[in-house]
Amino acid sequence: MMEAQEIIDLIKKEIPEAQVRLEDVRGDGNHYALTVKAPDFRGRSLADQHRMVFMALGGRVGGILPGVTLTTLVCAPQDKA
Amino acid sequence: MILHNSQAMSTTPTPRAQRLIDPSVLDRIQGEVDSNHVVLFMNGTPVFPLCGPSAQAVQILGLLGVRYKSIDVTTDPSLRLAIRDFSDWPTLPQLYVLGHFIGGNDVMRQMLETGRLQELFAMCAIPMADY
């Protein structure tokens, strides 16, 4: 088990300036949308962006996190949404 | 707020060097991705996917109507292990287009939503499925 805050902290620690959002999309505690926005994603393929998030989560994968849908977005370094 | 699946969380990844990957299996994978326009490695088959993410990948490819070869890794333990090393990608499904690794189902979904998957298939002149 992994707390939502732990996921957010791990990603922020590994990916500088990452903006992380974890939403319980159905309100049932089983379906989460994880959105990671970071300037570091620029110039990388989507596969590489997703891989960076896997790695940030310590390779605790194998379904990365079941029930979690990952979306990665590039943002400018100064873009603090 | 707690995310479940303690089993997946507690699994420590095995360093690549410690795994015993049969080089002939990696060659076989390379052969498949080189000789088919689009290849989907998945759990189960398009008719009977064995995990949600694989089902989603099948759904996306079906939606776009492209012809693809699906390979069920659950029938072959050596393939199941090797496919993760082949592209250094920890999960299934895995999509390959013209020999290139594209990503898993989340990458496919994201590309579908932004129109990039459609663009990729059009640019690569991927044949449509005949049904």
Backbone of each chain as ProteinMPNN parsed JSONL, in Angstrom:
{"seq_chain_A": "MMEAQEIIDLIKKEIPEAQVRLEDVRGDGNHYALTVKAPDFRGRSLADQHRMVFMALGGRVGGILPGVTLTTLVCAPQDKA", "coords_chain_A": {"N_chain_A": [[0.832, -1.194, 0.0], [0.395, 2.236, -0.652], [0.575, 5.527, 0.208], [-1.229, 8.33, -1.073], [0.03, 10.79, -0.779], [2.621, 10.009, -0.476], [3.259, 9.033, -2.973], [3.122, 11.383, -4.478], [5.155, 12.878, -3.222], [7.433, 11.301, -3.755], [7.648, 11.49, -6.533], [8.013, 14.244, -6.87], [10.422, 14.529, -5.623], [12.222, 13.215, -7.264], [11.837, 14.247, -9.829], [12.611, 17.311, -10.823], [10.903, 20.336, -10.18], [8.448, 19.274, -10.762], [4.957, 19.178, -11.247], [2.444, 17.699, -9.572], [-0.51, 15.849, -9.712], [-2.986, 14.001, -8.161], [-5.827, 12.363, -8.613], [-8.858, 11.116, -7.352], [-10.74, 9.633, -9.39], [-13.266, 8.455, -9.597], [-14.202, 8.594, -7.138], [-14.173, 6.348, -5.593], [-12.003, 5.305, -4.442], [-10.518, 3.525, -5.894], [-9.845, 4.185, -8.466], [-7.585, 6.15, -9.906], [-6.337, 9.203, -11.265], [-3.29, 10.109, -12.308], [-1.441, 12.885, -12.813], [1.376, 14.284, -14.175], [3.346, 17.04, -14.529], [6.065, 18.515, -16.008], [9.048, 20.445, -16.539], [11.274, 19.004, -17.243], [10.487, 16.998, -18.928], [10.557, 17.839, -21.458], [11.456, 17.37, -24.835], [11.649, 14.66, -24.641], [10.488, 11.352, -25.411], [7.098, 10.179, -25.078], [7.078, 7.674, -23.921], [9.51, 7.708, -22.57], [9.007, 9.764, -20.773], [6.996, 8.648, -19.213], [8.439, 6.542, -18.226], [10.263, 7.855, -16.601], [8.615, 8.589, -14.522], [7.893, 6.086, -13.534], [10.383, 5.278, -12.584], [10.853, 7.187, -10.642], [9.063, 6.382, -8.795], [10.379, 4.396, -7.648], [10.691, 2.032, -9.05], [8.639, 0.494, -8.277], [6.765, -1.244, -9.621], [5.017, -3.048, -12.14], [2.498, -3.152, -13.21], [2.164, -0.441, -13.013], [1.009, 1.368, -10.84], [-1.673, -0.207, -9.857], [-4.83, 0.564, -11.185], [-4.246, 3.176, -11.51], [-4.11, 5.834, -13.696], [-1.844, 7.201, -15.859], [-0.741, 10.389, -16.891], [1.431, 12.425, -18.686], [2.84, 15.661, -18.935], [4.442, 18.342, -20.632], [5.938, 21.235, -19.288], [6.806, 24.716, -19.149], [9.764, 25.853, -17.441], [9.24, 28.051, -15.754], [6.586, 27.955, -15.412], [4.3, 27.92, -13.143], [1.692, 26.403, -12.293]], "CA_chain_A": [[0.0, 0.0, 0.0], [1.169, 3.456, -0.811], [-0.276, 6.7, 0.408], [-1.234, 9.269, -2.184], [1.03, 11.822, -0.525], [3.925, 9.38, -0.676], [3.449, 9.003, -4.425], [3.395, 12.758, -4.903], [6.469, 13.259, -2.699], [8.478, 10.555, -4.472], [7.79, 12.046, -7.878], [8.581, 15.595, -6.742], [11.809, 14.402, -5.193], [13.048, 12.733, -8.372], [11.676, 15.054, -11.031], [12.622, 18.686, -10.358], [9.837, 21.25, -10.614], [7.255, 18.549, -11.209], [3.653, 19.472, -10.654], [1.818, 16.385, -9.517], [-1.89, 15.833, -9.268], [-3.52, 12.644, -8.06], [-7.272, 12.537, -8.411], [-9.713, 9.937, -7.212], [-11.654, 10.036, -10.455], [-14.642, 7.99, -9.42], [-14.568, 8.74, -5.736], [-14.358, 5.034, -4.974], [-10.737, 4.858, -3.873], [-9.893, 2.503, -6.737], [-9.481, 4.695, -9.784], [-6.885, 7.426, -9.75], [-5.679, 9.803, -12.413], [-2.038, 10.739, -11.894], [-0.953, 13.788, -13.853], [2.674, 14.854, -13.826], [3.722, 18.092, -15.469], [7.428, 18.893, -15.625], [9.895, 20.978, -17.615], [12.257, 17.976, -17.61], [9.94, 16.077, -19.931], [10.751, 18.42, -22.792], [12.378, 16.674, -25.726], [11.645, 13.205, -24.416], [9.303, 10.651, -25.913], [6.117, 9.892, -24.022], [7.517, 6.465, -23.209], [10.563, 8.123, -21.637], [8.38, 10.562, -19.709], [6.32, 7.711, -18.306], [9.51, 5.762, -17.586], [10.809, 8.695, -15.52], [7.687, 8.515, -13.386], [8.063, 4.739, -12.955], [11.648, 5.247, -11.847], [10.676, 8.029, -9.457], [8.3, 5.596, -7.827], [11.27, 3.365, -7.134], [10.542, 0.761, -9.752], [7.574, -0.283, -7.643], [5.884, -1.312, -10.766], [4.316, -4.312, -12.347], [1.143, -2.599, -13.25], [2.834, 0.607, -12.199], [0.158, 1.318, -9.669], [-2.916, -0.676, -10.442], [-5.936, 1.487, -11.038], [-3.778, 4.546, -11.69], [-3.9, 6.213, -15.086], [-0.789, 8.218, -15.867], [-0.624, 11.349, -17.99], [2.575, 13.322, -18.47], [2.776, 16.878, -19.732], [5.626, 19.197, -20.561], [5.64, 22.636, -19.011], [7.968, 25.584, -19.11], [10.3, 25.878, -16.086], [8.663, 29.106, -14.907], [5.137, 27.765, -15.385], [3.842, 27.374, -11.864], [0.227, 26.419, -12.359]], "C_chain_A": [[0.866, 1.243, 0.0], [0.218, 4.634, -0.671], [-0.159, 7.638, -0.788], [-0.135, 10.312, -2.011], [2.433, 11.284, -0.767], [4.263, 9.344, -2.176], [3.852, 10.386, -4.919], [4.804, 13.188, -4.467], [7.607, 12.585, -3.465], [8.727, 11.156, -5.851], [8.454, 13.418, -7.816], [10.059, 15.558, -6.373], [12.709, 14.065, -6.384], [12.973, 13.598, -9.622], [11.538, 16.517, -10.614], [11.481, 19.496, -10.977], [8.591, 20.538, -11.11], [6.021, 19.05, -10.487], [2.859, 18.178, -10.734], [0.391, 16.501, -8.998], [-2.383, 14.394, -9.255], [-4.99, 12.77, -7.682], [-7.964, 11.193, -8.284], [-10.878, 10.153, -8.169], [-13.096, 9.562, -10.269], [-15.108, 8.105, -7.97], [-14.739, 7.422, -5.013], [-13.057, 4.486, -4.368], [-10.014, 3.806, -4.706], [-9.421, 2.994, -8.1], [-8.875, 6.082, -9.645], [-6.324, 7.9, -11.077], [-4.464, 10.555, -11.888], [-1.536, 11.59, -13.054], [0.343, 14.426, -13.385], [3.09, 15.811, -14.934], [5.122, 18.533, -15.066], [8.208, 19.45, -16.81], [10.901, 19.933, -18.119], [11.771, 17.012, -18.68], [10.212, 16.569, -21.353], [11.795, 17.628, -23.591], [12.44, 15.177, -25.535], [10.369, 12.596, -24.989], [8.35, 10.414, -24.746], [6.538, 8.669, -23.22], [8.581, 6.828, -22.176], [9.998, 8.938, -20.473], [7.72, 9.633, -18.689], [7.353, 6.885, -17.527], [10.111, 6.543, -16.411], [9.916, 8.623, -14.285], [7.783, 7.14, -12.718], [9.287, 4.713, -12.041], [11.542, 6.057, -10.553], [9.932, 7.263, -8.366], [9.086, 4.359, -7.396], [11.126, 2.013, -7.803], [9.484, -0.12, -9.119], [6.459, -0.453, -8.646], [5.319, -2.712, -10.92], [2.873, -3.939, -12.263], [1.18, -1.146, -12.857], [2.125, 0.702, -10.88], [-1.179, 0.903, -10.252], [-4.037, 0.333, -10.189], [-5.526, 2.945, -11.193], [-3.493, 4.8, -13.166], [-2.923, 7.378, -15.116], [-0.853, 9.101, -17.109], [0.563, 12.244, -17.687], [2.467, 14.504, -19.431], [4.055, 17.671, -19.555], [5.174, 20.588, -20.162], [6.937, 23.425, -19.003], [8.45, 25.663, -17.66], [9.627, 26.905, -15.174], [7.16, 28.931, -14.7], [4.688, 27.097, -14.086], [2.32, 27.443, -11.814], [-0.376, 26.205, -10.988]], "O_chain_A": [[1.945, 1.269, 0.593], [-0.807, 4.715, -1.349], [0.888, 7.719, -1.43], [0.546, 10.675, -2.97], [3.321, 12.012, -1.209], [5.399, 9.592, -2.58], [4.806, 10.533, -5.683], [5.548, 13.786, -5.244], [8.614, 13.217, -3.782], [9.871, 11.309, -6.279], [9.345, 13.72, -8.609], [10.838, 16.432, -6.755], [13.825, 14.574, -6.49], [13.934, 13.674, -10.388], [10.491, 16.928, -10.115], [11.155, 19.341, -12.154], [7.768, 21.135, -11.803], [6.039, 19.309, -9.284], [2.632, 17.634, -11.815], [0.124, 17.157, -7.991], [-2.213, 13.661, -10.229], [-5.342, 13.219, -6.591], [-7.678, 10.256, -9.029], [-11.878, 10.777, -7.813], [-14.033, 10.209, -10.738], [-16.241, 7.764, -7.627], [-15.366, 7.361, -3.955], [-13.014, 3.368, -3.855], [-9.004, 3.257, -4.267], [-8.685, 2.299, -8.8], [-9.558, 7.051, -9.313], [-5.893, 7.099, -11.907], [-4.591, 11.513, -11.125], [-1.246, 11.08, -14.136], [0.393, 15.036, -12.317], [3.173, 15.444, -16.106], [5.35, 18.887, -13.909], [8.052, 18.99, -17.941], [11.324, 19.973, -19.275], [12.571, 16.288, -19.273], [10.11, 15.812, -22.319], [12.859, 17.275, -23.085], [13.213, 14.497, -26.209], [9.32, 13.237, -25.042], [8.748, 10.445, -23.582], [6.378, 8.626, -22.001], [8.563, 6.327, -21.051], [10.453, 8.815, -19.336], [7.863, 9.805, -17.478], [7.171, 6.575, -16.35], [10.426, 5.971, -15.368], [10.399, 8.598, -13.153], [7.759, 7.037, -11.492], [9.25, 4.215, -10.916], [12.069, 5.664, -9.512], [10.152, 7.476, -7.174], [8.527, 3.406, -6.853], [11.403, 0.976, -7.201], [9.425, -1.322, -9.378], [5.374, 0.116, -8.525], [5.168, -3.454, -9.949], [2.136, -4.354, -11.368], [0.159, -0.672, -12.358], [2.604, 0.159, -9.885], [-1.746, 1.625, -11.072], [-4.156, 0.881, -9.093], [-6.348, 3.847, -11.03], [-2.731, 4.069, -13.8], [-3.145, 8.409, -14.481], [-1.001, 8.613, -18.229], [0.695, 12.762, -16.578], [2.057, 14.356, -20.583], [4.668, 17.677, -18.487], [4.147, 21.071, -20.637], [8.024, 22.863, -18.866], [7.641, 25.553, -16.739], [9.462, 26.669, -13.977], [6.538, 29.655, -13.923], [4.701, 25.872, -13.96], [1.744, 28.426, -11.347], [-1.599, 26.188, -10.847]]}, "seq_chain_B": "MILHNSQAMSTTPTPRAQRLIDPSVLDRIQGEVDSNHVVLFMNGTPVFPLCGPSAQAVQILGLLGVRYKSIDVTTDPSLRLAIRDFSDWPTLPQLYVLGHFIGGNDVMRQMLETGRLQELFAMCAIPMADY", "coords_chain_B": {"N_chain_B": [[-6.276, 8.708, 1.966], [-5.681, 5.885, 0.171], [-3.726, 3.719, -1.782], [-4.314, 0.616, -3.15], [-3.175, -2.781, -3.474], [-0.958, -4.324, -2.296], [0.772, -6.323, -2.932], [2.023, -5.767, -5.413], [3.351, -3.47, -4.663], [5.206, -4.296, -2.785], [6.992, -5.775, -4.147], [10.281, -6.214, -4.924], [12.272, -4.909, -7.454], [14.179, -6.936, -9.638], [17.589, -6.565, -10.286], [18.756, -5.968, -13.583], [21.018, -7.398, -14.453], [21.026, -9.613, -12.877], [19.015, -11.17, -13.722], [18.013, -13.933, -15.678], [18.026, -13.853, -18.822], [17.168, -15.298, -21.774], [19.078, -15.024, -24.61], [18.18, -15.833, -27.112], [15.476, -15.537, -26.971], [15.194, -12.793, -26.864], [16.099, -12.233, -29.412], [14.048, -13.354, -30.854], [11.926, -11.698, -30.176], [12.867, -9.342, -31.312], [12.801, -10.111, -33.986], [10.041, -10.359, -34.369], [9.114, -7.691, -33.991], [10.421, -6.495, -36.042], [9.378, -7.64, -38.307], [6.714, -7.106, -38.502], [4.324, -4.55, -39.035], [2.862, -3.377, -36.888], [3.007, -4.332, -33.58], [1.614, -5.829, -30.742], [2.399, -6.647, -27.584], [0.963, -8.526, -25.089], [-1.142, -9.375, -22.217], [-2.927, -12.16, -22.574], [-5.353, -12.418, -25.249], [-6.581, -10.452, -28.083], [-9.306, -11.059, -28.249], [-9.755, -12.169, -25.797], [-8.596, -10.583, -23.463], [-6.344, -10.531, -20.687], [-5.872, -8.672, -18.728], [-6.74, -5.426, -17.474], [-5.271, -3.163, -18.557], [-4.193, -4.334, -20.934], [-6.555, -4.901, -22.27], [-7.449, -2.325, -22.71], [-5.521, -1.376, -24.507], [-6.022, -3.014, -26.73], [-8.561, -2.155, -27.304], [-8.078, 0.476, -28.111], [-6.49, 0.106, -30.427], [-8.331, -1.247, -31.954], [-10.268, 0.673, -32.269], [-8.94, 2.492, -33.904], [-8.605, 0.938, -36.03], [-6.395, -0.345, -37.184], [-4.247, -2.848, -38.658], [-2.751, -5.354, -36.771], [-0.277, -7.354, -35.076], [-0.813, -9.485, -32.425], [0.72, -10.602, -29.474], [0.637, -13.023, -27.116], [1.888, -13.026, -24.005], [1.497, -14.585, -21.837], [1.486, -17.219, -22.376], [4.026, -18.072, -22.527], [6.576, -18.31, -20.449], [9.289, -17.513, -20.651], [9.266, -15.541, -22.544], [7.604, -13.706, -21.335], [9.176, -12.761, -19.297], [11.393, -11.778, -20.7], [10.394, -9.75, -22.351], [10.08, -7.526, -20.792], [12.643, -6.676, -20.332], [13.499, -6.17, -22.869], [12.68, -3.648, -23.873], [13.23, -2.196, -21.688], [10.992, -1.707, -20.101], [8.575, -1.873, -17.684], [6.047, -3.083, -17.672], [3.064, -4.655, -19.072], [0.497, -3.93, -21.436], [2.684, -3.714, -24.397], [3.465, -1.61, -27.02], [4.622, -1.708, -30.359], [5.773, -0.021, -33.206], [6.697, -0.223, -36.492], [9.095, -1.436, -35.689], [9.854, 0.17, -33.603], [9.703, 0.912, -30.137], [6.806, 2.07, -28.653], [5.183, 2.48, -26.345], [3.274, 1.867, -23.311], [-0.148, 1.145, -22.323], [-1.073, 3.541, -21.194], [0.49, 5.455, -22.444], [-0.396, 5.029, -25.027], [-3.099, 5.751, -24.768], [-2.838, 8.442, -24.094], [-1.639, 9.39, -26.42], [-3.649, 8.859, -28.214], [-5.657, 10.579, -27.355], [-4.53, 13.021, -27.925], [-4.302, 12.898, -30.585], [-1.981, 12.005, -31.667], [-1.374, 9.34, -32.004], [-2.973, 8.504, -34.089], [-1.841, 10.104, -36.059], [0.731, 9.02, -36.145], [0.247, 6.396, -37.078], [-0.831, 7.016, -39.559], [1.279, 8.376, -40.772], [3.164, 6.371, -40.901], [1.995, 4.771, -42.679], [0.351, 2.562, -41.959], [-1.283, -0.446, -42.58], [-4.85, -0.982, -42.746], [-7.021, -2.996, -40.717], [-8.631, -5.906, -42.036], [-11.65, -5.988, -41.617]], "CA_chain_B": [[-6.401, 8.102, 0.64], [-4.705, 4.8, 0.126], [-3.769, 2.916, -2.996], [-4.201, -0.79, -2.777], [-2.288, -3.726, -4.154], [0.255, -4.448, -1.505], [1.689, -7.272, -3.552], [2.84, -5.086, -6.413], [4.157, -2.481, -3.972], [6.283, -4.873, -2.004], [7.905, -6.523, -4.999], [11.533, -5.532, -5.203], [12.684, -5.263, -8.799], [15.454, -7.637, -9.753], [18.482, -5.873, -11.199], [18.784, -6.633, -14.891], [22.142, -8.325, -14.591], [20.776, -10.843, -12.127], [17.995, -11.962, -14.379], [18.53, -14.813, -16.7], [17.245, -13.683, -20.036], [17.669, -16.101, -22.884], [19.29, -14.139, -25.758], [17.396, -16.266, -28.273], [14.125, -14.98, -26.823], [15.309, -11.387, -27.271], [16.188, -12.266, -30.88], [12.713, -13.671, -31.36], [11.147, -10.465, -30.03], [13.368, -8.423, -32.342], [12.263, -10.615, -35.246], [8.604, -10.027, -34.441], [8.879, -6.252, -34.173], [10.988, -6.109, -37.335], [8.669, -8.215, -39.45], [5.31, -6.696, -38.496], [4.16, -3.096, -38.898], [2.426, -3.053, -35.532], [2.977, -5.51, -32.706], [1.185, -5.585, -29.37], [2.647, -7.707, -26.6], [-0.112, -8.331, -24.111], [-1.609, -10.497, -21.419], [-4.124, -12.685, -23.204], [-5.532, -12.184, -26.682], [-7.551, -9.376, -28.31], [-10.652, -11.542, -27.945], [-9.852, -12.466, -24.377], [-7.479, -9.962, -22.736], [-6.284, -11.016, -19.298], [-5.726, -7.591, -17.75], [-7.388, -4.194, -17.907], [-4.438, -2.38, -19.462], [-4.137, -4.992, -22.248], [-7.866, -4.7, -22.887], [-7.506, -0.935, -23.171], [-4.67, -1.272, -25.696], [-6.775, -3.673, -27.799], [-9.679, -1.274, -27.62], [-7.552, 1.633, -28.851], [-6.093, -0.327, -31.771], [-9.57, -1.584, -32.641], [-10.898, 1.952, -32.569], [-8.246, 3.103, -35.029], [-8.787, 0.006, -37.143], [-5.155, -0.784, -37.835], [-3.905, -4.263, -38.597], [-1.61, -5.552, -35.873], [-0.049, -8.703, -34.581], [-0.782, -9.515, -30.963], [1.48, -11.727, -28.93], [0.212, -13.311, -25.746], [3.092, -13.426, -23.261], [1.162, -15.476, -20.716], [1.664, -18.61, -22.79], [5.454, -18.368, -22.625], [7.245, -17.655, -19.309], [10.564, -16.876, -21.006], [8.899, -14.324, -23.27], [7.006, -12.83, -20.337], [10.289, -12.168, -18.57], [12.301, -11.08, -21.621], [9.782, -8.563, -22.97], [10.286, -6.39, -19.892], [14.01, -6.208, -20.532], [13.719, -5.807, -24.271], [12.565, -2.188, -24.009], [13.38, -1.618, -20.364], [9.65, -1.219, -19.766], [8.246, -2.865, -16.663], [4.683, -3.623, -17.667], [2.37, -4.987, -20.311], [0.942, -4.215, -22.799], [3.735, -2.91, -25.024], [3.182, -1.399, -28.443], [5.749, -1.438, -31.257], [5.395, 0.371, -34.561], [7.862, -0.285, -37.389], [10.288, -1.815, -34.934], [10.133, 1.088, -32.495], [8.862, 0.836, -28.957], [6.011, 3.294, -28.482], [4.85, 2.632, -24.93], [2.224, 1.03, -22.759], [-1.512, 1.598, -22.604], [-1.246, 4.954, -20.823], [1.095, 6.231, -23.533], [-1.313, 4.899, -26.169], [-4.29, 6.557, -24.48], [-2.457, 9.846, -24.166], [-1.421, 9.707, -27.834], [-4.965, 8.831, -28.866], [-6.373, 11.786, -26.956], [-3.934, 14.2, -28.563], [-4.28, 12.663, -32.032], [-0.641, 11.636, -32.137], [-1.338, 7.927, -32.401], [-3.555, 8.495, -35.43], [-0.808, 10.697, -36.915], [1.828, 8.053, -36.276], [-0.187, 5.311, -37.956], [-0.992, 7.557, -40.914], [2.616, 8.685, -41.273], [3.865, 5.114, -41.148], [1.186, 4.042, -43.657], [-0.019, 1.266, -41.379], [-2.498, -0.971, -43.225], [-6.018, -1.161, -41.893], [-7.453, -4.385, -40.547], [-9.71, -6.188, -42.984], [-12.942, -6.45, -41.144]], "C_chain_B": [[-5.27, 7.072, 0.47], [-4.856, 4.035, -1.185], [-3.499, 1.473, -2.628], [-3.193, -1.528, -3.644], [-0.936, -3.782, -3.478], [1.267, -5.363, -2.179], [2.623, -6.58, -4.545], [3.791, -4.1, -5.736], [5.375, -3.102, -3.305], [7.299, -5.621, -2.865], [9.149, -5.694, -5.289], [11.978, -5.914, -6.613], [14.05, -5.956, -8.809], [16.342, -6.849, -10.7], [18.651, -6.674, -12.498], [19.853, -7.708, -14.979], [21.875, -9.653, -13.899], [19.742, -11.735, -12.789], [18.645, -12.843, -15.438], [17.632, -14.716, -17.923], [17.93, -14.461, -21.144], [17.829, -15.198, -24.111], [18.461, -14.55, -26.975], [15.963, -15.742, -28.198], [14.126, -13.516, -27.246], [15.395, -11.289, -28.798], [14.816, -12.503, -31.498], [11.82, -12.424, -31.298], [11.544, -9.472, -31.121], [12.811, -8.818, -33.708], [10.805, -10.24, -35.427], [8.386, -8.545, -34.718], [9.437, -5.757, -35.506], [10.122, -6.57, -38.506], [7.166, -7.914, -39.459], [5.227, -5.184, -38.309], [3.871, -2.706, -37.453], [2.355, -4.339, -34.719], [2.546, -5.072, -31.304], [1.492, -6.818, -28.522], [1.665, -7.476, -25.465], [-0.341, -9.571, -23.249], [-2.915, -10.964, -22.022], [-4.16, -12.358, -24.686], [-6.528, -11.037, -26.868], [-8.979, -9.812, -27.971], [-10.836, -11.759, -26.444], [-8.636, -11.926, -23.632], [-7.515, -10.368, -21.263], [-5.953, -9.935, -18.278], [-6.337, -6.322, -18.337], [-6.554, -3.38, -18.884], [-4.323, -3.004, -20.863], [-5.449, -4.804, -22.99], [-7.983, -3.288, -23.446], [-6.694, -0.745, -24.459], [-5.381, -1.867, -26.915], [-7.91, -2.773, -28.273], [-9.214, -0.091, -28.473], [-7.181, 1.239, -30.281], [-7.327, -0.674, -32.603], [-10.295, -0.327, -33.112], [-10.269, 2.594, -33.806], [-8.244, 2.186, -36.247], [-7.523, -0.476, -37.833], [-4.955, -2.299, -37.694], [-2.695, -4.407, -37.662], [-1.477, -7.012, -35.497], [-0.038, -8.631, -33.06], [-0.045, -10.765, -30.518], [1.144, -11.866, -27.453], [1.419, -13.833, -24.955], [2.769, -14.429, -22.145], [1.371, -16.951, -21.079], [3.134, -19.03, -22.782], [6.223, -17.619, -21.521], [8.542, -16.949, -19.695], [10.307, -15.56, -21.74], [8.381, -13.265, -22.297], [8.084, -12.069, -19.558], [11.11, -11.263, -19.498], [11.706, -9.787, -22.162], [9.991, -7.325, -22.097], [11.696, -5.803, -20.042], [14.228, -5.628, -21.917], [13.671, -4.292, -24.475], [12.73, -1.481, -22.679], [12.064, -0.973, -19.922], [9.012, -2.272, -18.878], [6.907, -3.574, -16.792], [4.201, -4.017, -19.058], [1.036, -4.258, -20.307], [2.122, -3.342, -23.246], [3.443, -2.835, -26.514], [4.458, -1.058, -29.21], [5.207, -1.079, -32.633], [6.667, 0.481, -35.396], [9.159, -0.519, -36.607], [10.611, -0.927, -33.748], [9.171, 0.859, -31.337], [8.124, 2.155, -28.774], [5.656, 3.521, -27.013], [3.791, 1.641, -24.498], [0.854, 1.639, -23.012], [-1.751, 3.057, -22.219], [-0.646, 5.87, -21.891], [0.162, 6.205, -24.739], [-2.545, 5.785, -25.98], [-3.983, 8.044, -24.625], [-2.249, 10.287, -25.616], [-2.733, 9.725, -28.602], [-5.704, 10.143, -28.598], [-5.836, 13.032, -27.65], [-3.857, 14.048, -30.081], [-2.948, 12.197, -32.567], [-0.529, 10.185, -32.571], [-1.888, 7.793, -33.828], [-2.528, 9.013, -36.438], [0.307, 9.705, -37.199], [1.449, 6.95, -37.255], [-0.327, 5.795, -39.397], [0.371, 7.791, -41.556], [3.376, 7.425, -41.655], [3.114, 4.246, -42.156], [0.86, 2.633, -43.166], [-1.304, 0.772, -42.047], [-3.636, -1.118, -42.228], [-6.357, -2.644, -41.8], [-8.572, -4.667, -41.536], [-10.923, -6.818, -42.311], [-13.965, -5.337, -41.252]], "O_chain_B": [[-4.086, 7.377, 0.613], [-5.966, 3.744, -1.631], [-2.567, 1.164, -1.885], [-2.465, -0.932, -4.438], [0.081, -3.346, -4.02], [2.475, -5.194, -2.014], [3.838, -6.777, -4.524], [4.919, -3.917, -6.194], [6.448, -2.499, -3.268], [8.343, -6.049, -2.371], [9.059, -4.596, -5.838], [12.055, -7.098, -6.94], [14.953, -5.582, -8.061], [15.914, -6.496, -11.799], [18.682, -7.905, -12.486], [19.619, -8.791, -15.515], [22.423, -10.687, -14.28], [19.613, -12.912, -12.454], [19.688, -12.515, -16.001], [16.619, -15.407, -18.035], [19.121, -14.293, -21.405], [16.841, -14.659, -24.61], [18.083, -13.7, -27.78], [15.316, -15.528, -29.223], [13.193, -13.047, -27.898], [14.834, -10.374, -29.4], [14.473, -11.925, -32.53], [11.066, -12.132, -32.227], [10.696, -8.851, -31.762], [12.399, -7.961, -34.49], [10.387, -9.849, -36.516], [7.578, -8.179, -35.571], [8.993, -4.739, -36.037], [10.137, -5.956, -39.573], [6.434, -8.406, -40.319], [5.973, -4.609, -37.516], [4.527, -1.84, -36.875], [1.718, -5.312, -35.126], [3.044, -4.087, -30.76], [0.916, -7.887, -28.723], [1.55, -6.366, -24.945], [0.189, -10.65, -23.514], [-3.91, -10.239, -21.987], [-3.135, -12.06, -25.299], [-7.241, -10.679, -25.93], [-9.767, -9.015, -27.463], [-11.922, -11.561, -25.898], [-7.758, -12.684, -23.22], [-8.585, -10.526, -20.675], [-5.771, -10.231, -17.097], [-6.432, -6.173, -19.555], [-7.057, -2.951, -19.922], [-4.352, -2.288, -21.863], [-5.457, -4.574, -24.2], [-8.544, -3.08, -24.521], [-7.121, -0.047, -25.378], [-5.345, -1.291, -28.002], [-8.179, -2.649, -29.468], [-9.879, 0.291, -29.436], [-7.513, 1.947, -31.232], [-7.364, -0.425, -33.808], [-10.855, -0.281, -34.207], [-10.966, 3.164, -34.646], [-7.921, 2.61, -37.356], [-7.585, -0.967, -38.96], [-5.427, -2.927, -36.746], [-1.73, -3.65, -37.77], [-2.424, -7.794, -35.585], [0.668, -7.808, -32.478], [-0.175, -11.835, -31.112], [1.344, -10.947, -26.658], [1.906, -14.936, -25.203], [3.673, -15.044, -21.579], [1.424, -17.816, -20.205], [3.452, -20.198, -23.002], [6.488, -16.424, -21.654], [8.867, -15.903, -19.132], [11.045, -14.589, -21.572], [8.686, -12.08, -22.429], [7.918, -10.899, -19.213], [11.471, -10.143, -19.138], [12.436, -8.827, -22.406], [10.069, -6.207, -22.607], [11.904, -4.598, -19.896], [15.034, -4.718, -22.11], [14.517, -3.725, -25.167], [12.407, -0.299, -22.554], [12.04, 0.158, -19.434], [8.914, -3.436, -19.266], [6.656, -4.559, -16.097], [4.849, -3.745, -20.068], [0.497, -3.996, -19.232], [2.501, -2.379, -22.578], [3.21, -3.846, -27.176], [5.264, -0.236, -28.774], [4.308, -1.737, -33.157], [7.598, 1.2, -35.033], [10.177, 0.13, -36.851], [11.524, -1.219, -32.974], [7.977, 0.639, -31.539], [8.736, 3.223, -28.743], [5.813, 4.628, -26.498], [3.456, 0.703, -25.222], [0.717, 2.551, -23.828], [-2.553, 3.737, -22.859], [-1.2, 6.924, -22.203], [-0.048, 7.227, -25.393], [-2.977, 6.477, -26.902], [-4.763, 8.801, -25.202], [-2.624, 11.394, -26.002], [-2.907, 10.515, -29.53], [-6.298, 10.733, -29.5], [-6.578, 13.974, -27.929], [-3.404, 14.955, -30.779], [-2.788, 12.01, -33.773], [0.309, 9.84, -33.405], [-1.338, 7.066, -34.656], [-2.36, 8.45, -37.52], [0.767, 9.566, -38.332], [2.222, 6.607, -38.149], [0.014, 5.078, -40.338], [0.594, 7.455, -42.719], [4.14, 7.418, -42.621], [3.534, 3.128, -42.457], [1.069, 1.647, -43.873], [-2.303, 1.491, -42.076], [-3.422, -1.347, -41.037], [-6.024, -3.434, -42.683], [-9.37, -3.783, -41.846], [-11.175, -8.018, -42.428], [-15.128, -5.531, -40.899]]}, "name": "protein", "num_of_chains": 2, "seq": "MMEAQEIIDLIKKEIPEAQVRLEDVRGDGNHYALTVKAPDFRGRSLADQHRMVFMALGGRVGGILPGVTLTTLVCAPQDKAMILHNSQAMSTTPTPRAQRLIDPSVLDRIQGEVDSNHVVLFMNGTPVFPLCGPSAQAVQILGLLGVRYKSIDVTTDPSLRLAIRDFSDWPTLPQLYVLGHFIGGNDVMRQMLETGRLQELFAMCAIPMADY"}
